[in-house]
Amino acid sequence: MVALTFLTRADCHLCDTARDTIAEAVAGRDVSVHEIDIDTDDDLSGQYGWDVPVVLLDGRQHSFHRVDANRLSKALVALGA
């Protein structure tokens, strides 16, 4: 199973778009999605600031600001999902 962590914040239009893209990319795949609002975590907020949304795959940064569906899908396949 691939662990996808989605770092976001409230009232973020890029995050809303990314959320939809992620949902499409993970549909039917062996992926666990964990969404975190960075404003609830001082360390994450300090690390990522205004660079949300951020997608981490198995703990490694895959994308930020915009999530490309094809690139994410290929990365998931490469990781066995």
Secondary structure, 3 states (H helix, E strand, C coil): CEEEEEEECCCCHHHHHHHHHHHHHHCCCCEEEEEEEHHHCHHHHHHHCCCCCEEEECCEEEEECCCCHHHHHHHHHHCCC
